[in-house]
Amino acid sequence: MLLFRQLAINDIGEAFHWYENHKKNLGEEFLEELRRALLSIEKFPKAFQQRESGYRSLFLKRFPFEVISRELD
């Protein structure tokens, strides 16, 4: 199960609206790529670049957006 900080939810919403205002359906494409990234993190949590303090990161391919995750005990 993935949990999200409120700041992350806000960032996702802002990015969606920015992309959608920039080009029709681009926000939806952003959300779809994010959804695929989150599924990958859920299935393979240790497969991504390790950062400090047990955090891992994954950059989306088409969008300048980084997902930072950490496994909870």
GURO-277306 format. One record per atom (N, C-alpha, C, O, CB): residue in one letter; x negated, y negated, z negated; chain; atom name. Coordinates in Angstrom, 2 decimals. Glycine has a CB too. Layout:
N
+-----+---------+---------+---------+-------+------+
! res !    east !   north !      up ! chain ! atom !
+-----+---------+---------+---------+-------+------+
!   A !       X !       Y !       Z !     A !   CA !
...
+-----+---------+---------+---------+-------+------+
This chain:
73
+-----+---------+---------+---------+-------+------+
! res !    east !   north !      up ! chain ! atom !
+-----+---------+---------+---------+-------+------+
!   M !   -0.85 !    1.18 !    0.00 !     A !    N !
!   M !    0.00 !    0.00 !    0.00 !     A !   CA !
!   M !   -0.89 !   -1.25 !    0.00 !     A !    C !
!   M !   -1.88 !   -1.31 !   -0.73 !     A !    O !
!   M !    0.96 !    0.00 !   -1.23 !     A !   CB !
!   L !   -0.54 !   -2.20 !    0.80 !     A !    N !
!   L !   -1.28 !   -3.45 !    0.86 !     A !   CA !
!   L !   -0.55 !   -4.52 !    0.06 !     A !    C !
!   L !    0.68 !   -4.62 !    0.11 !     A !    O !
!   L !   -1.48 !   -3.91 !    2.33 !     A !   CB !
!   L !   -1.31 !   -5.29 !   -0.68 !     A !    N !
!   L !   -0.78 !   -6.43 !   -1.42 !     A !   CA !
!   L !   -1.40 !   -7.69 !   -0.85 !     A !    C !
!   L !   -2.56 !   -7.68 !   -0.44 !     A !    O !
!   L !   -1.06 !   -6.31 !   -2.97 !     A !   CB !
!   F !   -0.64 !   -8.78 !   -0.83 !     A !    N !
!   F !   -1.12 !  -10.02 !   -0.25 !     A !   CA !
!   F !   -1.06 !  -11.15 !   -1.28 !     A !    C !
!   F !   -0.09 !  -11.28 !   -2.02 !     A !    O !
!   F !   -0.31 !  -10.39 !    0.99 !     A !   CB !
!   R !   -2.09 !  -11.94 !   -1.30 !     A !    N !
!   R !   -2.07 !  -13.16 !   -2.11 !     A !   CA !
!   R !   -1.18 !  -14.18 !   -1.41 !     A !    C !
!   R !   -1.04 !  -14.15 !   -0.19 !     A !    O !
!   R !   -3.51 !  -13.74 !   -2.33 !     A !   CB !
!   Q !   -0.58 !  -15.06 !   -2.18 !     A !    N !
!   Q !    0.31 !  -16.08 !   -1.61 !     A !   CA !
!   Q !   -0.43 !  -16.96 !   -0.61 !     A !    C !
!   Q !    0.14 !  -17.36 !    0.41 !     A !    O !
!   Q !    0.91 !  -16.94 !   -2.72 !     A !   CB !
!   L !   -1.68 !  -17.26 !   -0.88 !     A !    N !
!   L !   -2.48 !  -18.07 !    0.05 !     A !   CA !
!   L !   -2.61 !  -17.38 !    1.41 !     A !    C !
!   L !   -2.55 !  -18.03 !    2.45 !     A !    O !
!   L !   -3.88 !  -18.34 !   -0.54 !     A !   CB !
!   A !   -2.79 !  -16.05 !    1.40 !     A !    N !
!   A !   -2.89 !  -15.30 !    2.65 !     A !   CA !
!   A !   -1.57 !  -15.36 !    3.42 !     A !    C !
!   A !   -1.56 !  -15.53 !    4.63 !     A !    O !
!   A !   -3.30 !  -13.83 !    2.38 !     A !   CB !
!   I !   -0.47 !  -15.21 !    2.71 !     A !    N !
!   I !    0.84 !  -15.28 !    3.35 !     A !   CA !
!   I !    1.05 !  -16.65 !    3.98 !     A !    C !
!   I !    1.57 !  -16.76 !    5.09 !     A !    O !
!   I !    1.96 !  -14.99 !    2.32 !     A !   CB !
!   N !    0.65 !  -17.69 !    3.27 !     A !    N !
!   N !    0.76 !  -19.05 !    3.80 !     A !   CA !
!   N !   -0.10 !  -19.22 !    5.05 !     A !    C !
!   N !    0.34 !  -19.80 !    6.04 !     A !    O !
!   N !    0.35 !  -20.09 !    2.73 !     A !   CB !
!   D !   -1.34 !  -18.71 !    5.01 !     A !    N !
!   D !   -2.24 !  -18.81 !    6.17 !     A !   CA !
!   D !   -1.66 !  -18.09 !    7.39 !     A !    C !
!   D !   -1.73 !  -18.61 !    8.50 !     A !    O !
!   D !   -3.62 !  -18.21 !    5.82 !     A !   CB !
!   I !   -1.10 !  -16.92 !    7.17 !     A !    N !
!   I !   -0.51 !  -16.16 !    8.28 !     A !   CA !
!   I !    0.66 !  -16.94 !    8.88 !     A !    C !
!   I !    0.79 !  -17.03 !   10.10 !     A !    O !
!   I !   -0.02 !  -14.77 !    7.79 !     A !   CB !
!   G !    1.50 !  -17.50 !    8.03 !     A !    N !
!   G !    2.64 !  -18.29 !    8.51 !     A !   CA !
!   G !    2.20 !  -19.51 !    9.30 !     A !    C !
!   G !    2.75 !  -19.81 !   10.35 !     A !    O !
!   G !    3.51 !  -18.71 !    7.35 !     A !   CB !
!   E !    1.21 !  -20.22 !    8.78 !     A !    N !
!   E !    0.71 !  -21.40 !    9.48 !     A !   CA !
!   E !    0.09 !  -21.03 !   10.82 !     A !    C !
!   E !    0.31 !  -21.72 !   11.82 !     A !    O !
!   E !   -0.34 !  -22.12 !    8.61 !     A !   CB !
!   A !   -0.67 !  -19.93 !   10.85 !     A !    N !
!   A !   -1.29 !  -19.50 !   12.11 !     A !   CA !
!   A !   -0.22 !  -19.10 !   13.12 !     A !    C !
!   A !   -0.30 !  -19.45 !   14.29 !     A !    O !
!   A !   -2.26 !  -18.32 !   11.87 !     A !   CB !
!   F !    0.79 !  -18.37 !   12.65 !     A !    N !
!   F !    1.88 !  -17.97 !   13.55 !     A !   CA !
!   F !    2.53 !  -19.20 !   14.18 !     A !    C !
!   F !    2.72 !  -19.24 !   15.40 !     A !    O !
!   F !    2.94 !  -17.15 !   12.78 !     A !   CB !
!   H !    2.88 !  -20.18 !   13.37 !     A !    N !
!   H !    3.55 !  -21.38 !   13.89 !     A !   CA !
!   H !    2.64 !  -22.17 !   14.83 !     A !    C !
!   H !    3.10 !  -22.69 !   15.84 !     A !    O !
!   H !    4.01 !  -22.27 !   12.73 !     A !   CB !
!   W !    1.37 !  -22.26 !   14.50 !     A !    N !
!   W !    0.44 !  -22.98 !   15.37 !     A !   CA !
!   W !    0.38 !  -22.30 !   16.74 !     A !    C !
!   W !    0.51 !  -22.96 !   17.77 !     A !    O !
!   W !   -0.97 !  -23.06 !   14.74 !     A !   CB !
!   Y !    0.18 !  -20.98 !   16.75 !     A !    N !
!   Y !    0.10 !  -20.25 !   18.02 !     A !   CA !
!   Y !    1.41 !  -20.32 !   18.78 !     A !    C !
!   Y !    1.40 !  -20.48 !   20.00 !     A !    O !
!   Y !   -0.29 !  -18.79 !   17.78 !     A !   CB !
!   E !    2.52 !  -20.20 !   18.09 !     A !    N !
!   E !    3.82 !  -20.22 !   18.75 !     A !   CA !
!   E !    4.10 !  -21.60 !   19.36 !     A !    C !
!   E !    4.69 !  -21.69 !   20.43 !     A !    O !
!   E !    4.92 !  -19.84 !   17.77 !     A !   CB !
!   N !    3.67 !  -22.66 !   18.69 !     A !    N !
!   N !    3.84 !  -24.01 !   19.23 !     A !   CA !
!   N !    2.87 !  -24.29 !   20.38 !     A !    C !
!   N !    3.15 !  -25.11 !   21.25 !     A !    O !
!   N !    3.64 !  -25.03 !   18.13 !     A !   CB !
!   H !    1.75 !  -23.61 !   20.36 !     A !    N !
!   H !    0.74 !  -23.78 !   21.40 !     A !   CA !
!   H !    1.17 !  -23.11 !   22.71 !     A !    C !
!   H !    0.99 !  -23.67 !   23.80 !     A !    O !
!   H !   -0.61 !  -23.22 !   20.93 !     A !   CB !
!   K !    1.74 !  -21.91 !   22.58 !     A !    N !
!   K !    2.18 !  -21.16 !   23.77 !     A !   CA !
!   K !    3.27 !  -20.18 !   23.34 !     A !    C !
!   K !    3.10 !  -19.46 !   22.35 !     A !    O !
!   K !    0.98 !  -20.41 !   24.46 !     A !   CB !
!   K !    4.36 !  -20.15 !   24.07 !     A !    N !
!   K !    5.47 !  -19.26 !   23.73 !     A !   CA !
!   K !    4.99 !  -17.81 !   23.64 !     A !    C !
!   K !    4.26 !  -17.32 !   24.50 !     A !    O !
!   K !    6.59 !  -19.39 !   24.78 !     A !   CB !
!   N !    5.41 !  -17.15 !   22.58 !     A !    N !
!   N !    5.10 !  -15.74 !   22.28 !     A !   CA !
!   N !    3.67 !  -15.49 !   21.82 !     A !    C !
!   N !    3.33 !  -14.36 !   21.48 !     A !    O !
!   N !    5.36 !  -14.90 !   23.49 !     A !   CB !
!   L !    2.82 !  -16.51 !   21.79 !     A !    N !
!   L !    1.46 !  -16.31 !   21.31 !     A !   CA !
!   L !    1.46 !  -16.01 !   19.81 !     A !    C !
!   L !    0.63 !  -15.24 !   19.34 !     A !    O !
!   L !    0.60 !  -17.55 !   21.61 !     A !   CB !
!   G !    2.36 !  -16.60 !   19.08 !     A !    N !
!   G !    2.50 !  -16.30 !   17.66 !     A !   CA !
!   G !    2.88 !  -14.85 !   17.44 !     A !    C !
!   G !    2.37 !  -14.21 !   16.52 !     A !    O !
!   G !    3.54 !  -17.21 !   17.02 !     A !   CB !
!   E !    3.76 !  -14.33 !   18.26 !     A !    N !
!   E !    4.16 !  -12.92 !   18.17 !     A !   CA !
!   E !    2.97 !  -12.02 !   18.50 !     A !    C !
!   E !    2.79 !  -10.98 !   17.86 !     A !    O !
!   E !    5.33 !  -12.62 !   19.12 !     A !   CB !
!   E !    2.18 !  -12.40 !   19.48 !     A !    N !
!   E !    0.99 !  -11.62 !   19.82 !     A !   CA !
!   E !   -0.01 !  -11.62 !   18.66 !     A !    C !
!   E !   -0.64 !  -10.61 !   18.38 !     A !    O !
!   E !    0.32 !  -12.18 !   21.10 !     A !   CB !
!   F !   -0.14 !  -12.76 !   18.00 !     A !    N !
!   F !   -1.00 !  -12.85 !   16.82 !     A !   CA !
!   F !   -0.52 !  -11.89 !   15.74 !     A !    C !
!   F !   -1.32 !  -11.14 !   15.19 !     A !    O !
!   F !   -1.03 !  -14.30 !   16.27 !     A !   CB !
!   L !    0.79 !  -11.91 !   15.44 !     A !    N !
!   L !    1.33 !  -11.03 !   14.41 !     A !   CA !
!   L !    1.15 !   -9.56 !   14.77 !     A !    C !
!   L !    0.88 !   -8.74 !   13.89 !     A !    O !
!   L !    2.80 !  -11.33 !   14.19 !     A !   CB !
!   E !    1.29 !   -9.23 !   16.03 !     A !    N !
!   E !    1.11 !   -7.83 !   16.46 !     A !   CA !
!   E !   -0.34 !   -7.39 !   16.28 !     A !    C !
!   E !   -0.59 !   -6.28 !   15.81 !     A !    O !
!   E !    1.53 !   -7.66 !   17.93 !     A !   CB !
!   E !   -1.28 !   -8.25 !   16.64 !     A !    N !
!   E !   -2.69 !   -7.89 !   16.43 !     A !   CA !
!   E !   -3.01 !   -7.78 !   14.94 !     A !    C !
!   E !   -3.75 !   -6.90 !   14.52 !     A !    O !
!   E !   -3.62 !   -8.92 !   17.10 !     A !   CB !
!   L !   -2.45 !   -8.68 !   14.15 !     A !    N !
!   L !   -2.64 !   -8.62 !   12.70 !     A !   CA !
!   L !   -2.05 !   -7.33 !   12.15 !     A !    C !
!   L !   -2.66 !   -6.69 !   11.29 !     A !    O !
!   L !   -2.01 !   -9.85 !   12.01 !     A !   CB !
!   R !   -0.87 !   -6.95 !   12.62 !     A !    N !
!   R !   -0.23 !   -5.72 !   12.15 !     A !   CA !
!   R !   -1.12 !   -4.51 !   12.43 !     A !    C !
!   R !   -1.28 !   -3.64 !   11.57 !     A !    O !
!   R !    1.16 !   -5.54 !   12.82 !     A !   CB !
!   R !   -1.70 !   -4.45 !   13.63 !     A !    N !
!   R !   -2.59 !   -3.34 !   13.97 !     A !   CA !
!   R !   -3.82 !   -3.33 !   13.07 !     A !    C !
!   R !   -4.27 !   -2.27 !   12.63 !     A !    O !
!   R !   -3.02 !   -3.42 !   15.45 !     A !   CB !
!   A !   -4.37 !   -4.50 !   12.79 !     A !    N !
!   A !   -5.54 !   -4.59 !   11.90 !     A !   CA !
!   A !   -5.19 !   -4.12 !   10.50 !     A !    C !
!   A !   -5.97 !   -3.41 !    9.87 !     A !    O !
!   A !   -6.07 !   -6.04 !   11.85 !     A !   CB !
!   L !   -4.03 !   -4.50 !   10.01 !     A !    N !
!   L !   -3.62 !   -4.09 !    8.67 !     A !   CA !
!   L !   -3.38 !   -2.59 !    8.58 !     A !    C !
!   L !   -3.70 !   -1.97 !    7.57 !     A !    O !
!   L !   -2.36 !   -4.84 !    8.25 !     A !   CB !
!   L !   -2.84 !   -2.00 !    9.63 !     A !    N !
!   L !   -2.68 !   -0.55 !    9.66 !     A !   CA !
!   L !   -4.04 !    0.15 !    9.62 !     A !    C !
!   L !   -4.19 !    1.16 !    8.94 !     A !    O !
!   L !   -1.91 !   -0.12 !   10.93 !     A !   CB !
!   S !   -5.02 !   -0.40 !   10.34 !     A !    N !
!   S !   -6.37 !    0.17 !   10.31 !     A !   CA !
!   S !   -6.97 !    0.08 !    8.92 !     A !    C !
!   S !   -7.60 !    1.03 !    8.45 !     A !    O !
!   S !   -7.27 !   -0.55 !   11.32 !     A !   CB !
!   I !   -6.79 !   -1.04 !    8.28 !     A !    N !
!   I !   -7.31 !   -1.21 !    6.91 !     A !   CA !
!   I !   -6.65 !   -0.23 !    5.97 !     A !    C !
!   I !   -7.30 !    0.36 !    5.10 !     A !    O !
!   I !   -7.10 !   -2.66 !    6.42 !     A !   CB !
!   E !   -5.35 !   -0.04 !    6.13 !     A !    N !
!   E !   -4.62 !    0.87 !    5.26 !     A !   CA !
!   E !   -5.09 !    2.32 !    5.46 !     A !    C !
!   E !   -5.22 !    3.06 !    4.49 !     A !    O !
!   E !   -3.11 !    0.77 !    5.53 !     A !   CB !
!   K !   -5.34 !    2.71 !    6.71 !     A !    N !
!   K !   -5.77 !    4.08 !    7.01 !     A !   CA !
!   K !   -7.23 !    4.32 !    6.68 !     A !    C !
!   K !   -7.60 !    5.39 !    6.17 !     A !    O !
!   K !   -5.52 !    4.39 !    8.46 !     A !   CB !
!   F !   -8.08 !    3.33 !    6.96 !     A !    N !
!   F !   -9.53 !    3.50 !    6.82 !     A !   CA !
!   F !  -10.13 !    2.33 !    6.03 !     A !    C !
!   F !  -10.88 !    1.53 !    6.60 !     A !    O !
!   F !  -10.21 !    3.61 !    8.21 !     A !   CB !
!   P !   -9.82 !    2.20 !    4.76 !     A !    N !
!   P !  -10.23 !    1.01 !    4.00 !     A !   CA !
!   P !  -11.74 !    0.80 !    3.89 !     A !    C !
!   P !  -12.19 !   -0.33 !    3.70 !     A !    O !
!   P !   -9.67 !    1.09 !    2.62 !     A !   CB !
!   K !  -12.53 !    1.86 !    4.00 !     A !    N !
!   K !  -13.98 !    1.72 !    3.85 !     A !   CA !
!   K !  -14.69 !    1.54 !    5.20 !     A !    C !
!   K !  -15.92 !    1.48 !    5.23 !     A !    O !
!   K !  -14.54 !    2.94 !    3.15 !     A !   CB !
!   A !  -13.96 !    1.45 !    6.28 !     A !    N !
!   A !  -14.56 !    1.42 !    7.61 !     A !   CA !
!   A !  -15.01 !    0.03 !    8.06 !     A !    C !
!   A !  -15.56 !   -0.11 !    9.15 !     A !    O !
!   A !  -13.58 !    1.97 !    8.61 !     A !   CB !
!   F !  -14.78 !   -0.97 !    7.26 !     A !    N !
!   F !  -15.04 !   -2.33 !    7.72 !     A !   CA !
!   F !  -16.21 !   -2.95 !    6.99 !     A !    C !
!   F !  -16.64 !   -2.46 !    5.94 !     A !    O !
!   F !  -13.79 !   -3.19 !    7.54 !     A !   CB !
!   Q !  -16.73 !   -4.02 !    7.55 !     A !    N !
!   Q !  -17.93 !   -4.67 !    7.03 !     A !   CA !
!   Q !  -17.80 !   -4.98 !    5.55 !     A !    C !
!   Q !  -16.85 !   -5.62 !    5.11 !     A !    O !
!   Q !  -18.22 !   -5.95 !    7.81 !     A !   CB !
!   Q !  -18.78 !   -4.52 !    4.80 !     A !    N !
!   Q !  -18.77 !   -4.76 !    3.36 !     A !   CA !
!   Q !  -19.35 !   -6.13 !    3.05 !     A !    C !
!   Q !  -20.34 !   -6.56 !    3.63 !     A !    O !
!   Q !  -19.56 !   -3.66 !    2.61 !     A !   CB !
!   R !  -18.68 !   -6.80 !    2.11 !     A !    N !
!   R !  -19.12 !   -8.11 !    1.65 !     A !   CA !
!   R !  -19.39 !   -8.03 !    0.17 !     A !    C !
!   R !  -19.39 !   -6.94 !   -0.40 !     A !    O !
!   R !  -18.07 !   -9.21 !    1.97 !     A !   CB !
!   E !  -19.62 !   -9.15 !   -0.45 !     A !    N !
!   E !  -19.93 !   -9.18 !   -1.87 !     A !   CA !
!   E !  -18.73 !   -8.74 !   -2.72 !     A !    C !
!   E !  -17.58 !   -8.86 !   -2.31 !     A !    O !
!   E !  -20.37 !  -10.58 !   -2.28 !     A !   CB !
!   S !  -19.02 !   -8.24 !   -3.90 !     A !    N !
!   S !  -18.02 !   -7.89 !   -4.92 !     A !   CA !
!   S !  -16.97 !   -6.89 !   -4.45 !     A !    C !
!   S !  -15.83 !   -6.95 !   -4.89 !     A !    O !
!   S !  -17.33 !   -9.13 !   -5.38 !     A !   CB !
!   G !  -17.35 !   -5.98 !   -3.56 !     A !    N !
!   G !  -16.44 !   -4.94 !   -3.13 !     A !   CA !
!   G !  -15.42 !   -5.34 !   -2.08 !     A !    C !
!   G !  -14.54 !   -4.54 !   -1.74 !     A !    O !
!   G !  -15.73 !   -4.45 !   -4.29 !     A !   CB !
!   Y !  -15.52 !   -6.54 !   -1.56 !     A !    N !
!   Y !  -14.60 !   -6.99 !   -0.51 !     A !   CA !
!   Y !  -15.10 !   -6.50 !    0.84 !     A !    C !
!   Y !  -16.30 !   -6.29 !    1.04 !     A !    O !
!   Y !  -14.46 !   -8.53 !   -0.51 !     A !   CB !
!   R !  -14.18 !   -6.33 !    1.77 !     A !    N !
!   R !  -14.50 !   -5.95 !    3.14 !     A !   CA !
!   R !  -13.79 !   -6.92 !    4.08 !     A !    C !
!   R !  -12.78 !   -7.52 !    3.72 !     A !    O !
!   R !  -14.09 !   -4.47 !    3.45 !     A !   CB !
!   S !  -14.32 !   -7.06 !    5.28 !     A !    N !
!   S !  -13.70 !   -8.00 !    6.21 !     A !   CA !
!   S !  -13.54 !   -7.39 !    7.60 !     A !    C !
!   S !  -14.28 !   -6.50 !    8.01 !     A !    O !
!   S !  -14.53 !   -9.29 !    6.31 !     A !   CB !
!   L !  -12.54 !   -7.89 !    8.28 !     A !    N !
!   L !  -12.22 !   -7.47 !    9.64 !     A !   CA !
!   L !  -11.79 !   -8.70 !   10.41 !     A !    C !
!   L !  -10.87 !   -9.41 !    9.99 !     A !    O !
!   L !  -11.11 !   -6.35 !    9.65 !     A !   CB !
!   F !  -12.44 !   -8.96 !   11.53 !     A !    N !
!   F !  -12.08 !  -10.08 !   12.39 !     A !   CA !
!   F !  -11.13 !   -9.58 !   13.47 !     A !    C !
!   F !  -11.38 !   -8.54 !   14.07 !     A !    O !
!   F !  -13.33 !  -10.75 !   13.01 !     A !   CB !
!   L !  -10.07 !  -10.32 !   13.73 !     A !    N !
!   L !   -9.19 !   -9.98 !   14.83 !     A !   CA !
!   L !   -9.94 !  -10.19 !   16.13 !     A !    C !
!   L !  -10.83 !  -11.03 !   16.21 !     A !    O !
!   L !   -7.89 !  -10.83 !   14.79 !     A !   CB !
!   K !   -9.58 !   -9.42 !   17.15 !     A !    N !
!   K !  -10.30 !   -9.49 !   18.42 !     A !   CA !
!   K !   -9.94 !  -10.72 !   19.23 !     A !    C !
!   K !  -10.84 !  -11.38 !   19.77 !     A !    O !
!   K !  -10.01 !   -8.26 !   19.23 !     A !   CB !
!   R !   -8.67 !  -11.05 !   19.34 !     A !    N !
!   R !   -8.24 !  -12.16 !   20.20 !     A !   CA !
!   R !   -8.11 !  -13.49 !   19.49 !     A !    C !
!   R !   -8.07 !  -14.53 !   20.14 !     A !    O !
!   R !   -6.93 !  -11.82 !   20.83 !     A !   CB !
!   F !   -8.04 !  -13.48 !   18.19 !     A !    N !
!   F !   -7.75 !  -14.69 !   17.43 !     A !   CA !
!   F !   -8.84 !  -14.93 !   16.39 !     A !    C !
!   F !   -9.35 !  -13.97 !   15.81 !     A !    O !
!   F !   -6.36 !  -14.60 !   16.76 !     A !   CB !
!   P !   -9.20 !  -16.18 !   16.14 !     A !    N !
!   P !  -10.23 !  -16.47 !   15.14 !     A !   CA !
!   P !   -9.65 !  -16.38 !   13.73 !     A !    C !
!   P !   -9.43 !  -17.38 !   13.05 !     A !    O !
!   P !  -10.84 !  -17.88 !   15.38 !     A !   CB !
!   F !   -9.40 !  -15.14 !   13.31 !     A !    N !
!   F !   -8.75 !  -14.89 !   12.03 !     A !   CA !
!   F !   -9.44 !  -13.71 !   11.37 !     A !    C !
!   F !   -9.63 !  -12.67 !   11.99 !     A !    O !
!   F !   -7.22 !  -14.62 !   12.22 !     A !   CB !
!   E !   -9.81 !  -13.88 !   10.12 !     A !    N !
!   E !  -10.50 !  -12.83 !    9.37 !     A !   CA !
!   E !   -9.57 !  -12.29 !    8.29 !     A !    C !
!   E !   -8.94 !  -13.06 !    7.57 !     A !    O !
!   E !  -11.82 !  -13.36 !    8.75 !     A !   CB !
!   V !   -9.50 !  -10.97 !    8.19 !     A !    N !
!   V !   -8.74 !  -10.32 !    7.13 !     A !   CA !
!   V !   -9.76 !   -9.83 !    6.11 !     A !    C !
!   V !  -10.68 !   -9.09 !    6.45 !     A !    O !
!   V !   -7.84 !   -9.13 !    7.67 !     A !   CB !
!   I !   -9.60 !  -10.25 !    4.86 !     A !    N !
!   I !  -10.49 !   -9.83 !    3.78 !     A !   CA !
!   I !   -9.69 !   -8.93 !    2.86 !     A !    C !
!   I !   -8.58 !   -9.27 !    2.44 !     A !    O !
!   I !  -11.09 !  -11.07 !    2.99 !     A !   CB !
!   S !  -10.26 !   -7.76 !    2.57 !     A !    N !
!   S !   -9.55 !   -6.78 !    1.75 !     A !   CA !
!   S !  -10.44 !   -6.24 !    0.65 !     A !    C !
!   S !  -11.67 !   -6.38 !    0.68 !     A !    O !
!   S !   -9.03 !   -5.62 !    2.62 !     A !   CB !
!   R !   -9.79 !   -5.63 !   -0.32 !     A !    N !
!   R !  -10.50 !   -4.99 !   -1.43 !     A !   CA !
!   R !   -9.61 !   -3.89 !   -1.95 !     A !    C !
!   R !   -8.40 !   -4.08 !   -2.13 !     A !    O !
!   R !  -10.87 !   -6.01 !   -2.57 !     A !   CB !
!   E !  -10.20 !   -2.72 !   -2.19 !     A !    N !
!   E !   -9.44 !   -1.62 !   -2.77 !     A !   CA !
!   E !   -9.28 !   -1.86 !   -4.26 !     A !    C !
!   E !  -10.23 !   -2.24 !   -4.95 !     A !    O !
!   E !  -10.13 !   -0.26 !   -2.50 !     A !   CB !
!   L !   -8.08 !   -1.62 !   -4.74 !     A !    N !
!   L !   -7.82 !   -1.74 !   -6.16 !     A !   CA !
!   L !   -7.93 !   -0.36 !   -6.81 !     A !    C !
!   L !   -7.57 !    0.65 !   -6.21 !     A !    O !
!   L !   -6.42 !   -2.37 !   -6.42 !     A !   CB !
!   D !   -8.42 !   -0.34 !   -8.01 !     A !    N !
!   D !   -8.55 !    0.95 !   -8.71 !     A !   CA !
!   D !   -7.21 !    1.46 !   -9.17 !     A !    C !
!   D !   -7.12 !    2.53 !   -9.77 !     A !    O !
!   D !   -9.48 !    0.83 !   -9.92 !     A !   CB !
+-----+---------+---------+---------+-------+------+
